Amino acid sequence: MFVRWSAEHWIKVGVKFVDGTPQVGAVVTNGRSDWSAAPVPRWTGASIRVPDSWSGGAVTAGPFACAPTRAGLTVWFDQWRIVESDRALH
């Protein structure tokens, strides 16, 4: 999931693959970027759901995939839905 407020303010969260192992990862940019990741080997081969929620205002958000060091990456998004906010969260 990629949520962008501006070129200097954005968040990217999702699954990254490092040496074949899935990792949950996030990048938060507020002028400068901070990156974190943690391996989740039990996610190998699983379908992963990445929910996103926003309260108030408008943002640009959507699914995002990339392979910065090699060609030939194939990624499947089996769903992309926009639904009402979960009122229990806001």
N, C-alpha and C positions, 0 to 999 in steps of 0.2 A: 504494500500500500504506500502510495506517495501522496503527501498532502503538502501543497505549496501555497504559501502566502505571498512570497516574493522571491527574487533570486538569492536574497540573503537570509530568508526565513522559511525553512521547510523541515519536514520530518519524513523519513523513509523507514518503514518497518516491514519485516517479513522473514522469509527463509532464505538463507545463503548456503551454498554448498562449498565446503572447503575440504579438499582431498577426499571427495566422495561422501562426506558426512554432513547431514543437514544441521544447520545452526540457526537459532533464532537471533536476529540481529536488528539493530536500530541505528540510525544516524539522525541526530538532531542538530540543525544549523540555525544559529542565531548570530549571524555575522561570522562566526567560526563554527566548525563542525566538531562534534563529539561522537565517536563510533563505539559501539559495544556489540559483542556477540558471545553466545554460549552454545556448545554442542548439544544436540538433542538426537542421539543416534536412534532412539525408538521411533522417530518420525520417518525413517527410511522407507520409501515406497508408500507412505500414507498420504491421504488427501488432507491438506491443512486449511483451516478456516482462519482468516485474519479479519476480525471485525473492526470497524472504525465508527466513532461517534463524534458528533459536533453539536454544540448547543449555541445557537445564535450566530448570525453573520453568514457569509458565504465563503466557501473555499473551493479550490480546484483539487480534486482527488480522483484517483483511479488506479487500476492495476498497472504494475511496472515490472519489466524484466530486462536484464542486461547481462552481457558477458564481456567485461572490459579487457580481457587478455587473450581471447580466442574467438574464432568464428564457429558457426555451426550449432549454437545453443538452440534447443527446442524447449519451449515452456508451454504447458497447457493451463489455461484458466477454465475450469469447468463451470464456474458461476461468477457473475458480477451483478449484484442487486443493490438498488437504492430503496430503502424502506424507511418508514417512520422511525424516529429516534426511540430508543428504549427509555421510557419515562422513569424507570427505576434508577437509571444512571444519572439523571439530571434533575 
